[in-house]
Amino acid sequence: MTTADPRSLLYRQLSPEDAQALTRETLARCDDGELYLQFIASETFAFDDGRLKTADYSRDAGFGLRGLSGEMTGFAHANEISAAAIRRAGETLQLLDPAKGQAAPPPRQNNRHLYTDASPLDLVPFADKVKLLEAIDAAARARDSRVVQVTASLAASWSVVEIVRADGFVAHDVRPLVRLNVGIVAEHNGRRETGSFGIGGRRLYDDLFQPETWNRAIDTALAQALVNLESVAAPAGECQVLLGPGWPGVLLHEAVGHGLEGDFNRKGTSAFSGRIGERVGAAGVTVVDDGTLLGVSGQGRRGSLSVDDEGTPTQETVLIEDGILKGYMQDRLNARLMGVAATGNGRRENYAHAPMPRMTNTFMKAGNDDPGELLGRMKDGIYAKSFGGGQVDIVSGKFVFSCTEAYKVENGKLGAPIKGATLIGDGPTVLTKVIGIGNDLELDEGVGVCGKGGQSVPAGVGQPTLLVSGLTVGGTG
């Protein structure tokens, strides 16, 4: 193994052959499981209030050892990749019941690579990263006299992982991830409003440093802030809602996506449990999860993975087709217990966590409706162009989402921007109330972070313009 091989960062105190022998030894009594080795380097730069506020860099390496016997899971981790540490972790698995059935077969092999092996952290000098944030700050302030605050941040990570199984299967992946965010506060007549924009993915910093990219980030964030300066109080009550394309798919991700993950359905706690083959959405509603998607740069989108964190190749998984529930997102444990195939959705935040079923890039496919025609159908309602935070009950799918940019709709035309609008409902019901699906599918720009069970992972969302016949809008107007 050469020093140019990223795997050398994992094998400094033991060899790949040692890792395979230790995995066979520690998982001997298990139905399934793996040794997950990881090295990760990350950095964050934040420019705020006219100066550099944060410049963080970290490196970490460790392993997670997981054994499965029936429904039981044994898991131990350490930040030292050595034979002694792995053997100590293996003692945890002695508490499992001995495997009773045939050992689970390994994932299929995969030679597909969706992104570069190069590290984004190493290819751009420190000074150039600071200069980029300084340039963004200066350009944003020069755009408009109403700009009173600019926040710009740049973040990247580079992770090397290896998944080793007792049956001799080994999977390897090198994962870059970058992100640029711009936030702007504008003030006029004593009123302050904010706007933001982010972009990123599994690629290098290259295009983020192009002036057309970061100027678009400034323009989008500033436009949102200035629109909100003109906003009026949001109306309250139930009305038609037109959801914009792209990032508003985060509502679909939270309110519907989590309910389609295998663990909640195996345990019967999801609103979609036991409903395969049933109608769960309006005609034309097709929702998929696809971990193989590439971005405009030809490299992986934020939620894309060549293999998941159990070594299973990612794929397009059709969850809902033309309104009919077709399947769930599965990791190996839940797939085995439900008698179905794993879908490449076993994900973990890092080596210190066991994998669970998680989304990758989850989106609704395009329909045939013209977005302008959908707007023209509305007599009275709101157009939600962008969302901020929200709260969701995964079991019921009930959600509350705040709009960061939204407008009144009156007689088929966009009216005044509104402030303080929240959308209230539940995901399964929303799917049945879709009465128009635009032909303008967009995926988000690469900033999504998904939380579940105390773990956060990068994820992608998307949708076309959607017309919903009725949602409860919380507002102050």
N, C-alpha and C positions, 0 to 999 in steps of 0.2 A: 504494500500500500504506500503510494508516494505522498509526499507532503502536499502536493497540489490536489490530492483527493480530499474533498470535504469530509469524508468518513474518518480521516485521520484525527479529526477533532473529537471523535467518539471513542477511538481505540488508542488511548495513551497508556492505560494501565492493564489492558487485556487485549487479546487478538479477536478477530471475528470468529475464529474457530473456538476460542474460549467461550465467547458469548453463546454460541450454539450449544456447546456442551453443558453450560450452566443452565440454559433454558430447558434442555431435556431433563436435567437433574431436578430442577425445582418444580417443573410442571408435570412430573411423572404421574401424579395421581389426579390430574385434572381432565375435564372434558375438552376444555378449550382455554385459550389465554395466550399471552405474548410478553416478551421483554421489549419495552419501548425505550429506546435510547435517543437522547436529544441534546444538541448543542444549540444555543440561541444567543445572538447578539442583537441589541436594540439601541436605538438612539431617539431622543426627542429634543427639538429646539422650539422655543416659544418666544416670540417677540411681542411685547405688550407695553402700552403706555410709552411708546417711543424708544424702547431699549430692550436688549436681550435679557429676558427674565429667567429662562431655563435652557440649560445645555447638559442633558443627561446622556450617559452611555453606560451600558451594562452588558455583562457576559455571564452565561450560566450554562451548566451542563449537568445532566443527571439521568436517571432511569426510573421507569415505573414498571413493576412486575405484577401482572394480573393473572390469577387463575380462576377458572370457572368450573363449578361442579353442580349440575342441575341448575337451579335458580340462584345458588349461592355464589358470591363473588368474594375472593380474597385479593387484597391490593396493598402493596407497600412501595414506597419510593425513597430515593435518596439523591443528594446532589453530589454524589461521588460514584463514578463509573468504575468499579473495581470488582474483582471476583469475590472478595470478602464481603463487600456491601450487598452484592446480589445474593450471596448465600444467606446472609442475615435476613434479607427480605423474604427469601424462600421459606424461612421458618414460619412466617405468617400463614402460608398456604397449607401447612400441616394441620390447621384447624378445620379445613374443608373435609366434607365427606368424600371418601374415595369415589372416583368416577365409576358409574355403573354401566353406562352405555358405551357405544363406540365413539372414539374421539372425533370431534368435528373436523371435517376436511378443511384444508387451507383455502384461502382466497385464490382466485385465478391470477396468474402472472400478468404483469402489465409493463410494457416498455414505452408507454406514452408519457411525454413530458410537456406540460402546458406552459412552462415558464423557464426562465434562465436559471442556471446554477450560480451565476455571479452574485456577489453581495452588493446591494445598493450602498451600504455604509462605506465601502472602501473606494468607490470609484469617483467620488466628489470630495474635494478638500473641505475641511472644516470651515475655512474662511469663506468659501463660495456659498455654503449653506447660510451662513450669517448674512452675507451680502444680499442673497435672494430675499430674505425676510425684511431686511432694511429697505430694499427696493419696493417691495409690496407695500410696506408702511408708508413710504414717501409718496408713492403713486396714488394710493387710496386717499390720502389726506389732500392731495392736489386735485382730486377729481371734483370735489364739491365743498363749498365753505361750510356746509352743515355737518360734515364729518368731524366728530369730536374724539373718537376712539377707534383704534384699529388693533386687532389681535390677529397675528399670523403664526401658524405653527407648521412644523415639518417633522414627520416621524417615519421611521423605517425599522424593519427587523429582518433578520436573516437566520433561518432555522434549518438545521440538518437533522433529519430523523432517520432511524433505522428500526424496523419492526422484525423481531426474530421470534420464530415459533419452534416448538419442540419437534415438529414434524420435518424440520429442515427448511421450511419456507422463510425467505428473507425478502423484505421490501425496503426500498430506500427512496427518500425524497429530499430535495433541497428547495426551500420555500422562501422567496423574497416577498416583502410586503412594504408598500410605501403609501404615504398619505400627506396631502397638503390641505390645510384649512385656513379660511379667511373669515373673520368676523368684523363687522362694522357697526358702530353706534352713530346715528345721526341725530342732531338736535335742531329744533326750530321752535321759536316762541316758547321756550321752556319745556317743550315736550321731547322726550328721547325715545327712539325706537331702534331695534336691531335688525340686522340681516346677516346671513351666513351662507357659505358655500364651501364644499369640500370635494376633493377628487383623489383617486388613488387606485391601487390594484396590486396584483402580483407581478411586478415588473421593476425596472430600475427607475431612478429619479429622472431619467433623460427628459421626457416630455414635460415634467413638472417645472423644469427650469426654462422652458421655452416661453418667451414673452407673451405669445398668444394664449398660452394656457393660464398663466397666473393673472394676466389682465382680464381674462374671462371670469376668473374667480372673483376678482375685485368688482367687476361690472355687475355680476349676478348678486353678490352680497349687498352692494350699494343700492341696486334697484329695489331689492326687498326692503331695505331699511327706509328708503324714501317713500315707497308705497305705503308702508305702515305708518309713516308720519301723517298721511292723509286719511287714515282709517277711522271708521266710526264704530260705535258699539255694535257688537254682533247681536242679531236677533235670537230669540229663544223659542223653542218649540220644534215640532216635527215638520220636516219639509223635504223636498227633493234635494239631493246632493250630487254634484258633479265632481268626481275625483280626478285630478290631473294625472298625466302619465308619469312613469318613472318612480321617483322616491315615495310618492303616496302608497306604493306597494308595501311600505312598511306596515301599514294597517293590515293588509292581507297576511303578511308574515306573522304578525303577533296574534291577530284574532283568529286566524284559520290555520296557519302553518304549524304552530306548536301542537295543535289538536290532532295533526296528522302524523305525528312522530310515534314510532312503534311502541315505546314504553307505556305511554298513556293509554294506548289502545289495547295492549296486552292486559293491562291492569283494569280495564273497563272504566277508566276515569275521564275519558274524552267524550265530548258530545258526538264524535264520529265513531265510537266503539261499536263493533259488530254490524256496521252498516255498509260493508262492501257490496257493490251492485245496486245500492239504493240511490235515488235522486237526492242530492244534498245542495244543489245549486240550480240556478236558472239555466235554460237552454243556452248553449254557447259558452258557458263558463268552463274553461279548461285551465287547470293549475298544475304546474310541473315544478320539480326540483331538479336542477341540472348543475352538477359540479364540474362539468367539462367546458364551460363557456369561456370563450376568449373575448378580450376587449378590443377596442379599435386599434390598439398597439400590436395586436396579434399575440399578446401574452395573456395569462390567466386573469380573470376578473377576481375581485376581492374574495368571493366565497368559493372560488374554484380550487380543486386539489387534484393532483395526478392520481394519488391514492388517499384513502381516508386514514385515520389513525389506528386502524386495525390491519391495514394493508390491502383492503378491498378497493379495486379501481372504482372511481366515481362514474356516474352515468346520468342520463336523463331518466327520471322516474315520474311517470304520469300519475298524479294523485287524484285528480278529478278530470273527467273527460266529458264534455258537453253536459255538464251538470251531474254526472253519475260518479259516485265514489269508486275509484279503481284500486287504490292501494295506499300503503303507508311508507314512511321513510324508516329504514331499518339498519340497526347495527347488527353485529353477529349474535349477541346474546338473545335479543328479542326476536330476531329472525328464526333462530334455532327453536326457541320455545313456541313460536307461532306456526312453525312448519312452513316457512317461506324463505325466499332467498334474501341475503343481505343486499342492500342497495348502494353501499358506499357512503353511508351517512353516520358511521361511527366516528365521533370527533371528541377531542379533549382540548382543554386550554393549553396544557403543557404536560411534561412528564410527571408532575405531581398529582395528576388527576386521572381517574379511570374514564374510558370513553363512554358515551351515551348517544342515543339517536339525536342528531342535530341537523338543521337545514344547511344547505350550501348556498346556491342561488335559487331563490323561490319566486316564481312570478306567474301571472296570469297571461295566457297567450292572447294575441290580438284577435279582434272580431272584424266585422265588415262595415261598421258604422263610421261615418265622417264625424270627427269631433265637433266641427262647427254645427252640424245638423243636430247633434245631441244637445248642445247648448241652446239651439233654437227651439227645442221641444219644451224647454222649461219656462213656466210662467212665473214661478216664484220659488226661490231656493238659494243655495249658496254653491260657489265653486271653490273647492279646496285645492289649492295649487301645491302647498308644501306643509309638512307636518314637523312638529317638534317631538317632545316626549309624550309618553302615554303610559297607562296602566292596563294590564290584562289579567284576567283570571283564566288560566290555561284550561281548567276543567270545564268551565261553562262557555268560554270564548267571549265573555263580557269584557268590553273595553271602554276606555275613555281616552281620547286623543286630542291634543291641542294643535290647532292650526297656526303655523307661523306666517302663512300668507294665504288669504282667502278673500272672496268678493261676494257681494250680493248679486243675485241674478234676478232680473225683472223683465218679463216679456221677451225672453230669449236673448237678452243682451247683458253683458257684464256691467254691473253698477259699481257703487263705491266699495273700496276695500274695507274689510271689517277686522276688528281687533277683539281678542278674547273669545274666539269661537272654539268650542270643544265638540267633538263628535262622540256620541254615546250610543252603544248598541251591543250586539253580540255577533261574532263572526258567522256562525251557521245561518242566522237569520238574514244577515246582509247578503250572503251568496244567493239567497232565494229572491231577493229584491232587486237584483241587477236587471235593468230593462234596456240597457244600451251598452255595447262594447266597441270601443273605438278601434280603428285600423292603425293606430299610432303607438304600438308597443315601444316603451322605452325601459331600459334598465338603469338602476341608479349609477351614480358616478364613482362609487367605490369608497364609501365611508361607513358602511353599516357594521355595527357591533351587536351581537346577539347574546343575551344572558339567559342562562338556565342552570338550575341546581348549583348556583354559586360559581359557575364557570362562564367566561366570556370568550367568544370566538368571532372572527371576521365572517360576515355573511353578506350576500347580495339580495336585492329585492327588485321588483319591477312590475309594471302593468301598463295596459293602454288606458286611455280616458274611459272612465266608467260612470254611467248614470244609474244612480240608486233611487228607487221610487220613494223611499222614506227613511230618514235617520233622525234621531233626536239631536238637536243642536242646543248645546248649553251656551248661553251668552248673557250679556248684561243689558241688552237693548230691549 
